[in-house]
């Protein structure tokens, strides 16, 4: 039995093995019976992966070899549907080939809803499409937009609430990665900071897929991420990153016309998951953030040990940013639910943040909400320069380019003119064009207060690039 690359649990339920017969088997999950024929197939599969000539030599992955082996050579699709007795539901069994002795065998296609590829698990809301669905039996992640390493895949599972941090210690011995929040795993008291993701999408229609909305929201979410990183580091807290919101899906290398599918990955439109939550690596490289020294976990990890925060909001104390709030910051308020919180002015600087949030040092989880924080910057030149060098100018600029082809209509027929001007059009294979755009990158954080005096007074000094030799 093998998993399928069908990205629609609904069509998979209705079509059974018919889709996979003419499509792609995904070797993320393969079950072989403990029989002589099955062992012979596995040995042949391994041998074919190492062929230097012949039918399998040009193939570059175990999945490509598997898909070729099970089909009759020189035929397409080279597989037949297994007939079932009357009264049985749609067949999920094909008659496969590939045994060394030339015999055929039954090849079962696993249900996509139960054995989910990453796109189904991490972006789609299967419960809404299949109301009787009770959860997957297994999930497999083949590729990510952040290098497909063990760390990148771990984060994908963690974002979806499918990763148990207790597995991290075991992974270290297997060449994996340690927990991002090693201090707390060692027995310390959790001190975490997160934000309300709705802050970045206010004023955007969240009911309609739209590439313009996607680019606008992406820029806002990156700005919010930059500010949250800065404030987490100022208060010595670990950042818990909530799910980002996508208003348009992302295709590999932009080599599909996503606009023909209402901004959904081809084959997944009937799930209606866009707009909706999507992985962080659609917008920025988590690996680059870690390399820059940013300690973070996925928000859903807080439900598990060592955090074990309960409730819908994890018991967070709210830090609300407001226009015209007390410039001193830290005004204590009572939230609608009766809990305590504080307010900070939009545009608070590092001194205000440290003073106000320092009073909440013993609170395990703080959550920014209200207006966009628009963190004003640091009160020392050294802090601003160091942060920008590591985070703003390096890690934050790792956001992957967003692209989609526009065949056969052409991009100008599919994309509003004002959105096209925010990106660029490229010719593709001399037959149509492709639209590509970058998310708006956050500006470098500046120095505010006394150490910015020279820059403000004369306009001759840029505090984001000054050195200690400049006399500050």
Secondary structure as UniProt FT lines:
FT   STRAND          2..4
FT   HELIX           9..15
FT   HELIX           17..22
FT   STRAND          25..30
FT   HELIX           36..49
FT   TURN            55..58
FT   HELIX           62..69
FT   TURN            73..74
FT   STRAND          80..81
FT   TURN            86..87
FT   STRAND          93..96
FT   TURN            100..101
FT   STRAND          105..109
FT   TURN            112..114
FT   STRAND          115..117
FT   HELIX           118..122
FT   HELIX           126..129
FT   TURN            131..132
FT   STRAND          138..140
FT   TURN            145..146
FT   HELIX           150..159
FT   TURN            160..161
FT   HELIX           165..167
FT   HELIX           168..173
FT   TURN            174..175
FT   HELIX           182..185
FT   TURN            186..187
FT   STRAND          192..195
FT   HELIX           197..201
FT   TURN            202..203
FT   TURN            206..207
FT   HELIX           211..234
FT   TURN            235..236
FT   STRAND          238..241
FT   STRAND          244..246
FT   HELIX           252..254
FT   HELIX           258..261
FT   TURN            262..263
FT   TURN            266..267
FT   HELIX           269..271
FT   STRAND          276..278
FT   HELIX           280..282
FT   HELIX           286..291
FT   TURN            292..293
FT   STRAND          296..298
FT   HELIX           299..303
FT   TURN            305..307
FT   TURN            312..315
FT   STRAND          317..322
FT   TURN            323..324
FT   TURN            327..328
FT   STRAND          331..334
FT   TURN            336..337
FT   STRAND          340..345
FT   TURN            346..347
FT   HELIX           350..358
FT   TURN            359..362
FT   STRAND          365..370
FT   STRAND          377..378
FT   HELIX           381..387
FT   HELIX           388..392
FT   TURN            393..394
FT   HELIX           395..398
FT   STRAND          402..405
FT   TURN            407..409
FT   HELIX           411..414
FT   HELIX           417..420
FT   TURN            421..422
FT   STRAND          424..428
FT   TURN            429..431
FT   STRAND          432..437
FT   STRAND          446..447
FT   HELIX           449..452
FT   HELIX           453..458
FT   TURN            463..465
FT   HELIX           468..470
//
